[in-house]
Amino acid sequence: PKLSTFYCGVDWGYEHWGSIVVIGETDDGTAYLIEEHAKQHEEIDYWVDIAKEIQERYGSRVPFYCDSARPEHVDRFKREHIEAFNGDKARLTGVEAVARRFKKDKLFICRDKVEKFPNEIYQYVWDEKKGEPIKLFDDVLDSLRYAIYSNEVRNGKTAEIVNKVGFGFY
């Protein structure tokens, strides 16, 4: 479909995988995970290069919603003229926002553009006692959550999603 808006999610990592995802959205608010960049043992220079390549493809004003756990990395993105923001890290509300989009047929995954996502989504573990996800198999999923939820909050879209049902890979 014709994508009119692009935004990214960033989960910093080193021993854990680092991840940048690119989301493209249609005018009606349907989101597509169109790029996944996931690597282990990479320094900030690598992630700056990835972000700049993304800017070349989708424009210099593409927002990157970043994990705030590494403020020096967010600051580095800003110094490099990358539109970096601290992502909204609300875990439960963020997971619900992503799940709601899947359920309402407003989020699709471009299967040939992702490698790590399918493994993570099917290994995602929920702690029933605590009522929240366990921090395993969630690196790409965290960057997806930062992108989707932070963009909804920033643009006031959290209550605008249409009532449809479905889940799918595009």
LOKOL-316462 format. One record per residue: residue number from 1; chain; x, y, z of N, C-alpha, C in turn. Coordinates in nm, 4 decimals, m for minus. Layout:
<atoms>
+-----+-----+----------+----------+----------+----------+----------+----------+----------+----------+----------+
: seq : mol :       nx :       ny :       nz :      cax :      cay :      caz :       cx :       cy :       cz :
+-----+-----+----------+----------+----------+----------+----------+----------+----------+----------+----------+
: NUM :   A :        X :        Y :        Z :        X :        Y :        Z :        X :        Y :        Z :
...
+-----+-----+----------+----------+----------+----------+----------+----------+----------+----------+----------+
</atoms>
This chain:
<atoms>
+-----+-----+----------+----------+----------+----------+----------+----------+----------+----------+----------+
: seq : mol :       nx :       ny :       nz :      cax :      cay :      caz :       cx :       cy :       cz :
+-----+-----+----------+----------+----------+----------+----------+----------+----------+----------+----------+
:   1 :   A :   0.0823 :  m0.1206 :   0.0000 :   0.0000 :   0.0000 :   0.0000 :   0.0860 :   0.1260 :   0.0000 :
:   2 :   A :   0.0256 :   0.2372 :  m0.0320 :   0.0958 :   0.3653 :  m0.0311 :   0.1152 :   0.4105 :   0.1135 :
:   3 :   A :   0.2404 :   0.4241 :   0.1522 :   0.2745 :   0.4656 :   0.2881 :   0.3034 :   0.6147 :   0.2879 :
:   4 :   A :   0.2401 :   0.6863 :   0.3802 :   0.2538 :   0.8314 :   0.3820 :   0.3359 :   0.8834 :   0.4998 :
:   5 :   A :   0.3509 :   0.8034 :   0.6028 :   0.4210 :   0.8445 :   0.7239 :   0.5171 :   0.7340 :   0.7642 :
:   6 :   A :   0.6345 :   0.7749 :   0.8146 :   0.7338 :   0.6778 :   0.8601 :   0.7848 :   0.7195 :   0.9969 :
:   7 :   A :   0.8117 :   0.6213 :   1.0810 :   0.8715 :   0.6463 :   1.2117 :   0.9432 :   0.5202 :   1.2566 :
:   8 :   A :   1.0317 :   0.5353 :   1.3552 :   1.1193 :   0.4256 :   1.3955 :   1.1164 :   0.4047 :   1.5463 :
:   9 :   A :   1.1518 :   0.2845 :   1.5859 :   1.1712 :   0.2508 :   1.7261 :   1.3127 :   0.1986 :   1.7440 :
:  10 :   A :   1.3754 :   0.2328 :   1.8558 :   1.5145 :   0.1942 :   1.8813 :   1.5253 :   0.1330 :   2.0205 :
:  11 :   A :   1.5802 :   0.0116 :   2.0259 :   1.6127 :  m0.0523 :   2.1533 :   1.7632 :  m0.0741 :   2.1545 :
:  12 :   A :   1.8335 :  m0.0021 :   2.2413 :   1.9788 :  m0.0137 :   2.2478 :   2.0159 :  m0.1501 :   2.3042 :
:  13 :   A :   2.1269 :  m0.2016 :   2.2602 :   2.1743 :  m0.3291 :   2.3127 :   2.3214 :  m0.3459 :   2.2846 :
:  14 :   A :   2.3782 :  m0.4422 :   2.3506 :   2.5148 :  m0.4838 :   2.3216 :   2.5215 :  m0.6353 :   2.3424 :
:  15 :   A :   2.5164 :  m0.6800 :   2.4678 :   2.5035 :  m0.8240 :   2.4921 :   2.3655 :  m0.8700 :   2.4460 :
:  16 :   A :   2.2631 :  m0.7948 :   2.4889 :   2.1304 :  m0.8140 :   2.4297 :   2.1368 :  m0.7530 :   2.2909 :
:  17 :   A :   2.0511 :  m0.7984 :   2.2036 :   2.0486 :  m0.7437 :   2.0686 :   2.0005 :  m0.5997 :   2.0716 :
:  18 :   A :   2.0643 :  m0.5144 :   1.9913 :   2.0132 :  m0.3815 :   1.9648 :   1.9201 :  m0.3922 :   1.8453 :
:  19 :   A :   1.8272 :  m0.2969 :   1.8341 :   1.7301 :  m0.3064 :   1.7258 :   1.6786 :  m0.1692 :   1.6857 :
:  20 :   A :   1.6666 :  m0.1494 :   1.5555 :   1.5929 :  m0.0364 :   1.5007 :   1.4896 :  m0.0943 :   1.4051 :
:  21 :   A :   1.3646 :  m0.0545 :   1.4232 :   1.2588 :  m0.0939 :   1.3300 :   1.2045 :   0.0305 :   1.2621 :
:  22 :   A :   1.1576 :   0.0128 :   1.1391 :   1.0945 :   0.1207 :   1.0648 :   0.9490 :   0.0820 :   1.0415 :
:  23 :   A :   0.8604 :   0.1740 :   1.0776 :   0.7169 :   0.1558 :   1.0572 :   0.6735 :   0.2534 :   0.9489 :
:  24 :   A :   0.5986 :   0.2036 :   0.8525 :   0.5355 :   0.2882 :   0.7523 :   0.3857 :   0.2829 :   0.7750 :
:  25 :   A :   0.3198 :   0.3969 :   0.7621 :   0.1760 :   0.4043 :   0.7887 :   0.1024 :   0.4624 :   0.6689 :
:  26 :   A :  m0.0158 :   0.4095 :   0.6440 :  m0.1023 :   0.4621 :   0.5384 :  m0.1827 :   0.5792 :   0.5955 :
:  27 :   A :  m0.2509 :   0.6507 :   0.5077 :  m0.3322 :   0.7643 :   0.5517 :  m0.4411 :   0.7240 :   0.6501 :
:  28 :   A :  m0.4895 :   0.5995 :   0.6415 :  m0.5947 :   0.5559 :   0.7338 :  m0.5392 :   0.5010 :   0.8652 :
:  29 :   A :  m0.4073 :   0.5102 :   0.8858 :  m0.3480 :   0.4705 :   1.0130 :  m0.3085 :   0.3244 :   1.0229 :
:  30 :   A :  m0.3113 :   0.2509 :   0.9126 :  m0.2643 :   0.1123 :   0.9156 :  m0.1126 :   0.1137 :   0.9093 :
:  31 :   A :  m0.0502 :   0.0444 :   1.0038 :   0.0956 :   0.0444 :   1.0166 :   0.1541 :  m0.0856 :   0.9621 :
:  32 :   A :   0.2732 :  m0.0733 :   0.9051 :   0.3459 :  m0.1872 :   0.8504 :   0.4888 :  m0.1838 :   0.9023 :
:  33 :   A :   0.5336 :  m0.2934 :   0.9605 :   0.6741 :  m0.3070 :   0.9975 :   0.7483 :  m0.3380 :   0.8679 :
:  34 :   A :   0.8240 :  m0.2403 :   0.8158 :   0.8842 :  m0.2537 :   0.6835 :   1.0354 :  m0.2749 :   0.6865 :
:  35 :   A :   1.0984 :  m0.2509 :   0.8004 :   1.2420 :  m0.2777 :   0.8137 :   1.2725 :  m0.3168 :   0.9568 :
:  36 :   A :   1.3655 :  m0.4092 :   0.9685 :   1.4176 :  m0.4496 :   1.0991 :   1.5692 :  m0.4551 :   1.0876 :
:  37 :   A :   1.6355 :  m0.3878 :   1.1802 :   1.7816 :  m0.3938 :   1.1879 :   1.8135 :  m0.4407 :   1.3296 :
:  38 :   A :   1.8655 :  m0.5614 :   1.3437 :   1.8938 :  m0.6177 :   1.4756 :   2.0336 :  m0.6782 :   1.4745 :
:  39 :   A :   2.1144 :  m0.6352 :   1.5712 :   2.2522 :  m0.6834 :   1.5792 :   2.2943 :  m0.6899 :   1.7245 :
:  40 :   A :   2.3920 :  m0.7716 :   1.7483 :   2.4520 :  m0.7854 :   1.8794 :   2.5959 :  m0.7339 :   1.8718 :
:  41 :   A :   2.6465 :  m0.6809 :   1.9818 :   2.7856 :  m0.6372 :   1.9957 :   2.8229 :  m0.5237 :   1.8998 :
:  42 :   A :   2.7331 :  m0.4290 :   1.8795 :   2.7607 :  m0.3135 :   1.7950 :   2.7642 :  m0.1866 :   1.8803 :
:  43 :   A :   2.8547 :  m0.0978 :   1.8439 :   2.8706 :   0.0298 :   1.9130 :   2.7752 :   0.1336 :   1.8524 :
:  44 :   A :   2.7682 :   0.2510 :   1.9141 :   2.6767 :   0.3562 :   1.8709 :   2.7040 :   0.4023 :   1.7276 :
:  45 :   A :   2.8294 :   0.3997 :   1.6826 :   2.8597 :   0.4412 :   1.5446 :   2.7819 :   0.3573 :   1.4427 :
:  46 :   A :   2.7693 :   0.2294 :   1.4677 :   2.6940 :   0.1407 :   1.3792 :   2.5474 :   0.1861 :   1.3709 :
:  47 :   A :   2.4875 :   0.2144 :   1.4864 :   2.3460 :   0.2522 :   1.4901 :   2.3228 :   0.3895 :   1.4274 :
:  48 :   A :   2.4194 :   0.4809 :   1.4413 :   2.4108 :   0.6107 :   1.3747 :   2.4097 :   0.5897 :   1.2238 :
:  49 :   A :   2.4969 :   0.5035 :   1.1744 :   2.5009 :   0.4758 :   1.0300 :   2.3679 :   0.4171 :   0.9810 :
:  50 :   A :   2.3107 :   0.3248 :   1.0557 :   2.1811 :   0.2659 :   1.0189 :   2.0746 :   0.3753 :   1.0145 :
:  51 :   A :   2.0716 :   0.4590 :   1.1174 :   1.9708 :   0.5659 :   1.1240 :   1.9861 :   0.6623 :   1.0064 :
:  52 :   A :   2.1078 :   0.6956 :   0.9707 :   2.1301 :   0.7867 :   0.8578 :   2.0866 :   0.7226 :   0.7257 :
:  53 :   A :   2.1085 :   0.5927 :   0.7105 :   2.0616 :   0.5224 :   0.5908 :   1.9083 :   0.5251 :   0.5846 :
:  54 :   A :   1.8447 :   0.5090 :   0.6984 :   1.6981 :   0.5161 :   0.7047 :   1.6517 :   0.6559 :   0.6650 :
:  55 :   A :   1.7195 :   0.7583 :   0.7156 :   1.6858 :   0.8961 :   0.6787 :   1.6990 :   0.9180 :   0.5276 :
:  56 :   A :   1.7999 :   0.8594 :   0.4673 :   1.8176 :   0.8738 :   0.3228 :   1.6982 :   0.8160 :   0.2464 :
:  57 :   A :   1.6430 :   0.7064 :   0.2970 :   1.5301 :   0.6415 :   0.2290 :   1.3961 :   0.7087 :   0.2566 :
:  58 :   A :   1.3762 :   0.7583 :   0.3803 :   1.2429 :   0.8043 :   0.4210 :   1.2358 :   0.9516 :   0.4603 :
:  59 :   A :   1.3471 :   1.0217 :   0.4553 :   1.3473 :   1.1638 :   0.4867 :   1.4174 :   1.1947 :   0.6182 :
:  60 :   A :   1.4736 :   1.3141 :   0.6251 :   1.5523 :   1.3526 :   0.7420 :   1.4677 :   1.3822 :   0.8654 :
:  61 :   A :   1.3367 :   1.3947 :   0.8482 :   1.2485 :   1.4272 :   0.9612 :   1.1810 :   1.3046 :   1.0216 :
:  62 :   A :   1.2250 :   1.1865 :   0.9844 :   1.1680 :   1.0637 :   1.0402 :   1.2011 :   1.0582 :   1.1890 :
:  63 :   A :   1.1003 :   1.0476 :   1.2765 :   1.1298 :   1.0396 :   1.4197 :   1.1778 :   0.9000 :   1.4609 :
:  64 :   A :   1.2734 :   0.8989 :   1.5513 :   1.3255 :   0.7760 :   1.6104 :   1.2885 :   0.7791 :   1.7589 :
:  65 :   A :   1.2008 :   0.6883 :   1.8010 :   1.1594 :   0.6785 :   1.9413 :   1.2513 :   0.5776 :   2.0085 :
:  66 :   A :   1.3364 :   0.6283 :   2.0971 :   1.4484 :   0.5510 :   2.1503 :   1.4285 :   0.5090 :   2.2953 :
:  67 :   A :   1.4914 :   0.3982 :   2.3279 :   1.5007 :   0.3532 :   2.4654 :   1.5780 :   0.4589 :   2.5431 :
:  68 :   A :   1.5183 :   0.5104 :   2.6488 :   1.5815 :   0.6180 :   2.7268 :   1.6886 :   0.5668 :   2.8233 :
:  69 :   A :   1.7115 :   0.4356 :   2.8260 :   1.8110 :   0.3790 :   2.9165 :   1.9533 :   0.4211 :   2.8812 :
:  70 :   A :   1.9732 :   0.4679 :   2.7580 :   2.1053 :   0.5136 :   2.7159 :   2.0955 :   0.6574 :   2.6662 :
:  71 :   A :   2.0835 :   0.7540 :   2.7592 :   2.0667 :   0.8941 :   2.7180 :   2.1823 :   0.9459 :   2.6334 :
:  72 :   A :   2.3015 :   0.8922 :   2.6548 :   2.4158 :   0.9361 :   2.5736 :   2.3988 :   0.8948 :   2.4270 :
:  73 :   A :   2.3302 :   0.7829 :   2.4023 :   2.3039 :   0.7402 :   2.2641 :   2.1962 :   0.8276 :   2.1996 :
:  74 :   A :   2.0947 :   0.8615 :   2.2765 :   1.9903 :   0.9510 :   2.2253 :   2.0531 :   1.0863 :   2.1918 :
:  75 :   A :   2.1384 :   1.1356 :   2.2806 :   2.2081 :   1.2629 :   2.2558 :   2.2979 :   1.2553 :   2.1323 :
:  76 :   A :   2.3635 :   1.1431 :   2.1132 :   2.4489 :   1.1262 :   1.9944 :   2.3640 :   1.1324 :   1.8673 :
:  77 :   A :   2.2490 :   1.0648 :   1.8675 :   2.1588 :   1.0725 :   1.7519 :   2.1241 :   1.2187 :   1.7235 :
:  78 :   A :   2.0903 :   1.2929 :   1.8272 :   2.0536 :   1.4341 :   1.8092 :   2.1700 :   1.5147 :   1.7517 :
:  79 :   A :   2.2913 :   1.4912 :   1.8016 :   2.4093 :   1.5614 :   1.7487 :   2.4328 :   1.5288 :   1.6019 :
:  80 :   A :   2.3892 :   1.4106 :   1.5602 :   2.4054 :   1.3670 :   1.4212 :   2.2870 :   1.4102 :   1.3337 :
:  81 :   A :   2.2011 :   1.4975 :   1.3881 :   2.0830 :   1.5493 :   1.3163 :   1.9813 :   1.4403 :   1.2845 :
:  82 :   A :   1.9677 :   1.3484 :   1.3782 :   1.8663 :   1.2435 :   1.3713 :   1.7570 :   1.2844 :   1.4690 :
:  83 :   A :   1.6326 :   1.2843 :   1.4239 :   1.5179 :   1.3260 :   1.5065 :   1.4921 :   1.2211 :   1.6148 :
:  84 :   A :   1.5675 :   1.2276 :   1.7233 :   1.5598 :   1.1279 :   1.8300 :   1.4784 :   1.1809 :   1.9477 :
:  85 :   A :   1.3928 :   1.0947 :   1.9990 :   1.3092 :   1.1259 :   2.1153 :   1.3160 :   1.0085 :   2.2113 :
:  86 :   A :   1.3015 :   1.0366 :   2.3401 :   1.2872 :   0.9275 :   2.4352 :   1.1519 :   0.8625 :   2.4103 :
:  87 :   A :   1.1539 :   0.7325 :   2.3859 :   1.0297 :   0.6599 :   2.3634 :   0.9515 :   0.6465 :   2.4931 :
:  88 :   A :   0.8217 :   0.6360 :   2.4815 :   0.7373 :   0.6096 :   2.5980 :   0.7524 :   0.4621 :   2.6311 :
:  89 :   A :   0.8102 :   0.4325 :   2.7472 :   0.8445 :   0.2953 :   2.7827 :   0.7386 :   0.2244 :   2.8667 :
:  90 :   A :   0.6179 :   0.2764 :   2.8692 :   0.5108 :   0.2110 :   2.9449 :   0.4933 :   0.0694 :   2.8909 :
:  91 :   A :   0.5364 :  m0.0291 :   2.9681 :   0.5394 :  m0.1667 :   2.9167 :   0.4004 :  m0.2219 :   2.8907 :
:  92 :   A :   0.3175 :  m0.2225 :   2.9916 :   0.1861 :  m0.2848 :   2.9767 :   0.1000 :  m0.2084 :   2.8764 :
:  93 :   A :   0.0942 :  m0.0775 :   2.8891 :   0.0142 :   0.0033 :   2.7972 :   0.0703 :  m0.0044 :   2.6557 :
:  94 :   A :   0.2019 :  m0.0080 :   2.6431 :   0.2647 :  m0.0198 :   2.5124 :   0.2365 :  m0.1534 :   2.4465 :
:  95 :   A :   0.2468 :  m0.2616 :   2.5227 :   0.2143 :  m0.3946 :   2.4697 :   0.0682 :  m0.3984 :   2.4278 :
:  96 :   A :  m0.0191 :  m0.3386 :   2.5078 :  m0.1617 :  m0.3348 :   2.4730 :  m0.1852 :  m0.2564 :   2.3441 :
:  97 :   A :  m0.1099 :  m0.1476 :   2.3230 :  m0.1253 :  m0.0678 :   2.2009 :  m0.0875 :  m0.1502 :   2.0772 :
:  98 :   A :   0.0228 :  m0.2255 :   2.0870 :   0.0649 :  m0.3102 :   1.9751 :  m0.0372 :  m0.4218 :   1.9537 :
:  99 :   A :  m0.0794 :  m0.4871 :   2.0615 :  m0.1771 :  m0.5960 :   2.0501 :  m0.3094 :  m0.5460 :   1.9924 :
: 100 :   A :  m0.3512 :  m0.4277 :   2.0348 :  m0.4767 :  m0.3700 :   1.9849 :  m0.4684 :  m0.3483 :   1.8337 :
: 101 :   A :  m0.3551 :  m0.3011 :   1.7871 :  m0.3388 :  m0.2795 :   1.6427 :  m0.3456 :  m0.4122 :   1.5669 :
: 102 :   A :  m0.2790 :  m0.5140 :   1.6186 :  m0.2886 :  m0.6454 :   1.5540 :  m0.4341 :  m0.6914 :   1.5501 :
: 103 :   A :  m0.4988 :  m0.6816 :   1.6650 :  m0.6360 :  m0.7302 :   1.6782 :  m0.7322 :  m0.6559 :   1.5857 :
: 104 :   A :  m0.7074 :  m0.5274 :   1.5665 :  m0.7969 :  m0.4451 :   1.4844 :  m0.7507 :  m0.4372 :   1.3390 :
: 105 :   A :  m0.6582 :  m0.5250 :   1.3029 :  m0.6105 :  m0.5310 :   1.1649 :  m0.5481 :  m0.3986 :   1.1210 :
: 106 :   A :  m0.4733 :  m0.3353 :   1.2127 :  m0.4092 :  m0.2070 :   1.1855 :  m0.2566 :  m0.2152 :   1.1970 :
: 107 :   A :  m0.2028 :  m0.3361 :   1.2065 :  m0.0584 :  m0.3553 :   1.2096 :  m0.0256 :  m0.4841 :   1.1360 :
: 108 :   A :   0.0614 :  m0.4710 :   1.0368 :   0.1042 :  m0.5852 :   0.9588 :   0.2561 :  m0.5910 :   0.9569 :
: 109 :   A :   0.3081 :  m0.7106 :   0.9389 :   0.4516 :  m0.7334 :   0.9343 :   0.4881 :  m0.7739 :   0.7923 :
: 110 :   A :   0.5786 :  m0.7018 :   0.7297 :   0.6268 :  m0.7393 :   0.5966 :   0.7286 :  m0.8515 :   0.6171 :
: 111 :   A :   0.6808 :  m0.9716 :   0.6017 :   0.7550 :  m1.0929 :   0.6376 :   0.8945 :  m1.0992 :   0.5761 :
: 112 :   A :   0.9092 :  m1.0555 :   0.4518 :   1.0400 :  m1.0650 :   0.3869 :   1.1363 :  m0.9548 :   0.4305 :
: 113 :   A :   1.0929 :  m0.8665 :   0.5196 :   1.1771 :  m0.7557 :   0.5670 :   1.2238 :  m0.7750 :   0.7105 :
: 114 :   A :   1.1827 :  m0.8835 :   0.7739 :   1.2192 :  m0.9075 :   0.9135 :   1.2789 :  m1.0467 :   0.9275 :
: 115 :   A :   1.3699 :  m1.0586 :   1.0220 :   1.4306 :  m1.1884 :   1.0489 :   1.4097 :  m1.2294 :   1.1943 :
: 116 :   A :   1.4341 :  m1.1388 :   1.2849 :   1.4285 :  m1.1697 :   1.4279 :   1.2851 :  m1.1619 :   1.4827 :
: 117 :   A :   1.2031 :  m1.0739 :   1.4276 :   1.0674 :  m1.0549 :   1.4780 :   0.9879 :  m1.1853 :   1.4915 :
: 118 :   A :   0.9814 :  m1.2701 :   1.3883 :   0.8989 :  m1.3917 :   1.4015 :   0.9442 :  m1.4822 :   1.5165 :
: 119 :   A :   1.0756 :  m1.4897 :   1.5391 :   1.1251 :  m1.5716 :   1.6502 :   1.0849 :  m1.5110 :   1.7842 :
: 120 :   A :   1.0936 :  m1.3798 :   1.7950 :   1.0606 :  m1.3151 :   1.9217 :   0.9115 :  m1.3216 :   1.9528 :
: 121 :   A :   0.8276 :  m1.2950 :   1.8542 :   0.6835 :  m1.2863 :   1.8818 :   0.6295 :  m1.4199 :   1.9317 :
: 122 :   A :   0.6859 :  m1.5287 :   1.8815 :   0.6367 :  m1.6608 :   1.9232 :   0.7070 :  m1.7139 :   2.0477 :
: 123 :   A :   0.8098 :  m1.6430 :   2.0962 :   0.8768 :  m1.6824 :   2.2196 :   0.8531 :  m1.5830 :   2.3328 :
: 124 :   A :   0.7739 :  m1.4810 :   2.3068 :   0.7457 :  m1.3783 :   2.4062 :   0.6803 :  m1.4448 :   2.5265 :
: 125 :   A :   0.7330 :  m1.4172 :   2.6448 :   0.6880 :  m1.4860 :   2.7660 :   0.6212 :  m1.3856 :   2.8598 :
: 126 :   A :   0.5061 :  m1.4221 :   2.9097 :   0.4286 :  m1.3373 :   2.9990 :   0.4328 :  m1.3958 :   3.1395 :
: 127 :   A :   0.4653 :  m1.3137 :   3.2397 :   0.4644 :  m1.3555 :   3.3792 :   0.3241 :  m1.3344 :   3.4337 :
: 128 :   A :   0.2515 :  m1.4420 :   3.4481 :   0.1113 :  m1.4335 :   3.4925 :   0.0991 :  m1.3755 :   3.6334 :
: 129 :   A :   0.1963 :  m1.4029 :   3.7199 :   0.1897 :  m1.3531 :   3.8576 :   0.2085 :  m1.2016 :   3.8634 :
: 130 :   A :   0.3024 :  m1.1510 :   3.7854 :   0.3292 :  m1.0067 :   3.7857 :   0.2395 :  m0.9324 :   3.6873 :
: 131 :   A :   0.1815 :  m1.0044 :   3.5904 :   0.0958 :  m0.9404 :   3.4913 :   0.1704 :  m0.8541 :   3.3921 :
: 132 :   A :   0.2934 :  m0.8956 :   3.3589 :   0.3730 :  m0.8204 :   3.2628 :   0.4681 :  m0.9152 :   3.1899 :
: 133 :   A :   0.5239 :  m0.8703 :   3.0786 :   0.6157 :  m0.9564 :   3.0038 :   0.7478 :  m0.9774 :   3.0768 :
: 134 :   A :   0.8063 :  m1.0937 :   3.0565 :   0.9392 :  m1.1232 :   3.1087 :   1.0402 :  m1.0688 :   3.0079 :
: 135 :   A :   1.1504 :  m1.0143 :   3.0568 :   1.2495 :  m0.9509 :   2.9698 :   1.3367 :  m1.0548 :   2.8979 :
: 136 :   A :   1.2741 :  m1.1345 :   2.8131 :   1.3428 :  m1.2306 :   2.7277 :   1.2817 :  m1.2233 :   2.5885 :
: 137 :   A :   1.3621 :  m1.2435 :   2.4859 :   1.3122 :  m1.2484 :   2.3482 :   1.2269 :  m1.1256 :   2.3160 :
: 138 :   A :   1.2800 :  m1.0077 :   2.3478 :   1.1966 :  m0.8876 :   2.3334 :   1.2699 :  m0.7677 :   2.2732 :
: 139 :   A :   1.3831 :  m0.7893 :   2.2119 :   1.4622 :  m0.6757 :   2.1646 :   1.3946 :  m0.6042 :   2.0474 :
: 140 :   A :   1.3569 :  m0.6768 :   1.9445 :   1.2846 :  m0.6170 :   1.8327 :   1.1441 :  m0.5771 :   1.8787 :
: 141 :   A :   1.0843 :  m0.6584 :   1.9637 :   0.9500 :  m0.6261 :   2.0131 :   0.9493 :  m0.4975 :   2.0946 :
: 142 :   A :   1.0548 :  m0.4725 :   2.1719 :   1.0634 :  m0.3462 :   2.2459 :   1.0726 :  m0.2279 :   2.1496 :
: 143 :   A :   1.1556 :  m0.2401 :   2.0461 :   1.1664 :  m0.1286 :   1.9516 :   1.0345 :  m0.1073 :   1.8775 :
: 144 :   A :   0.9625 :  m0.2150 :   1.8489 :   0.8298 :  m0.2023 :   1.7869 :   0.7330 :  m0.1320 :   1.8823 :
: 145 :   A :   0.7376 :  m0.1707 :   2.0085 :   0.6509 :  m0.1085 :   2.1099 :   0.6833 :   0.0401 :   2.1247 :
: 146 :   A :   0.8116 :   0.0752 :   2.1321 :   0.8486 :   0.2166 :   2.1432 :   0.7960 :   0.2951 :   2.0239 :
: 147 :   A :   0.8099 :   0.2386 :   1.9039 :   0.7656 :   0.3085 :   1.7825 :   0.6146 :   0.3282 :   1.7833 :
: 148 :   A :   0.5411 :   0.2200 :   1.7981 :   0.3943 :   0.2256 :   1.7871 :   0.3350 :   0.3120 :   1.8976 :
: 149 :   A :   0.3679 :   0.2801 :   2.0223 :   0.3036 :   0.3492 :   2.1335 :   0.3482 :   0.4952 :   2.1424 :
: 150 :   A :   0.4772 :   0.5214 :   2.1263 :   0.5260 :   0.6591 :   2.1355 :   0.4669 :   0.7456 :   2.0250 :
: 151 :   A :   0.4548 :   0.6908 :   1.9056 :   0.3965 :   0.7670 :   1.7956 :   0.2489 :   0.7952 :   1.8220 :
: 152 :   A :   0.1767 :   0.6981 :   1.8770 :   0.0357 :   0.7212 :   1.9108 :   0.0226 :   0.8301 :   2.0159 :
: 153 :   A :   0.1046 :   0.8234 :   2.1198 :   0.0984 :   0.9227 :   2.2272 :   0.1357 :   1.0608 :   2.1728 :
: 154 :   A :   0.2438 :   1.0675 :   2.0972 :   0.2910 :   1.1962 :   2.0440 :   0.1872 :   1.2617 :   1.9533 :
: 155 :   A :   0.1146 :   1.1818 :   1.8781 :   0.0187 :   1.2356 :   1.7819 :  m0.1261 :   1.2246 :   1.8285 :
: 156 :   A :  m0.1468 :   1.1886 :   1.9541 :  m0.2815 :   1.1813 :   2.0094 :  m0.3708 :   1.0790 :   1.9417 :
: 157 :   A :  m0.3129 :   0.9682 :   1.8954 :  m0.3894 :   0.8689 :   1.8203 :  m0.4345 :   0.7492 :   1.9042 :
: 158 :   A :  m0.4084 :   0.7479 :   2.0319 :  m0.4343 :   0.6279 :   2.1105 :  m0.5815 :   0.5870 :   2.1116 :
: 159 :   A :  m0.6719 :   0.6794 :   2.0898 :  m0.8140 :   0.6448 :   2.0931 :  m0.8791 :   0.6426 :   1.9549 :
: 160 :   A :  m0.7989 :   0.6578 :   1.8482 :  m0.8557 :   0.6724 :   1.7144 :  m0.8627 :   0.5441 :   1.6326 :
: 161 :   A :  m0.8205 :   0.4306 :   1.6860 :  m0.8086 :   0.3101 :   1.6049 :  m0.9466 :   0.2497 :   1.5777 :
: 162 :   A :  m0.9719 :   0.2147 :   1.4528 :  m1.1013 :   0.1631 :   1.4076 :  m1.1281 :   0.0242 :   1.4641 :
: 163 :   A :  m1.2531 :  m0.0099 :   1.4897 :  m1.2897 :  m0.1411 :   1.5456 :  m1.3001 :  m0.2469 :   1.4370 :
: 164 :   A :  m1.1911 :  m0.3192 :   1.4167 :  m1.1877 :  m0.4334 :   1.3268 :  m1.1213 :  m0.5475 :   1.4022 :
: 165 :   A :  m1.1324 :  m0.6668 :   1.3519 :  m1.0659 :  m0.7809 :   1.4162 :  m0.9794 :  m0.8499 :   1.3130 :
: 166 :   A :  m0.8630 :  m0.8939 :   1.3541 :  m0.7755 :  m0.9684 :   1.2646 :  m0.6324 :  m0.9598 :   1.3084 :
: 167 :   A :  m0.5509 :  m1.0490 :   1.2588 :  m0.4081 :  m1.0555 :   1.2854 :  m0.3458 :  m1.1072 :   1.1589 :
: 168 :   A :  m0.2382 :  m1.0463 :   1.1148 :  m0.1842 :  m1.1022 :   0.9924 :  m0.0467 :  m1.0551 :   0.9571 :
: 169 :   A :   0.0152 :  m1.1344 :   0.8744 :   0.1409 :  m1.0977 :   0.8117 :   0.1050 :  m1.0486 :   0.6725 :
: 170 :   A :   0.1703 :  m0.9458 :   0.6281 :   0.1437 :  m0.8918 :   0.4958 :   0.2468 :  m0.9449 :   0.3993 :
+-----+-----+----------+----------+----------+----------+----------+----------+----------+----------+----------+
</atoms>
